[in-house]
Amino acid sequence: MEFTPGQYLVLAEVGATGHVFRIDADTRIEADVRKGARVRVLYVDGPDGPVARKILPGPSSATPAPRTP
């Protein structure tokens, strides 16, 4: 995806309430942002709502431990 200042990033986990973050010229995108990706957003509260400062890779799924017989 391409992001330009003035756009928004909408995040939601399945079954949870979503959050909307504004993207501006100071937002640093350090993750591969695509539909279904897990990301972390560091943000500040602005007069018009949360503004993303950094978009980082989110936690990866835990790998199950091998089972012993």
C-alpha positions in Angstrom: 0.0 0.0 0.0 1.0 3.6 -0.5 0.3 6.2 2.2 0.2 9.9 1.7 -0.2 12.5 4.4 -3.8 13.2 5.3 -4.9 9.5 4.9 -6.1 7.3 7.7 -5.1 3.8 9.0 -8.0 1.7 10.4 -7.0 -1.1 12.7 -9.2 -3.8 14.3 -8.7 -7.2 15.7 -11.4 -9.7 14.9 -14.4 -9.2 17.3 -12.9 -6.0 18.8 -13.6 -2.3 18.4 -11.4 -0.7 15.8 -9.2 2.4 16.0 -8.5 5.0 13.4 -5.2 6.8 13.2 -4.4 9.8 10.9 -1.3 9.6 8.9 0.7 12.9 8.4 4.1 13.9 7.0 5.8 13.0 10.3 4.5 9.4 10.4 7.3 6.9 10.0 6.1 3.6 8.4 8.5 0.8 9.4 6.3 -2.2 8.6 4.9 -3.8 5.6 1.3 -2.5 5.9 -1.3 -4.6 4.0 -4.7 -5.9 4.6 -4.6 -8.6 7.4 -1.1 -7.6 8.6 -0.5 -7.2 12.3 1.1 -3.8 13.2 1.7 -1.7 16.2 1.1 2.0 16.1 2.8 4.6 18.3 0.6 7.7 18.3 -0.1 11.1 19.9 -3.5 12.5 20.6 -4.1 15.5 18.4 -7.0 18.0 18.3 -8.7 15.9 15.6 -8.0 12.5 17.2 -5.0 10.1 17.3 -2.1 10.8 14.9 0.2 7.9 14.0 3.9 8.7 14.7 5.4 5.2 14.0 3.9 2.1 12.4 5.9 -0.9 13.4 5.6 -4.6 12.7 3.2 -6.3 15.1 3.7 -9.4 17.1 4.1 -12.6 15.1 2.0 -15.6 15.9 3.5 -17.9 18.5 4.9 -21.1 17.1 3.6 -24.1 19.0 6.2 -26.0 21.0 7.0 -29.5 19.6 5.1 -32.3 21.3 7.0 -35.1 23.0 5.6 -38.6 22.8 
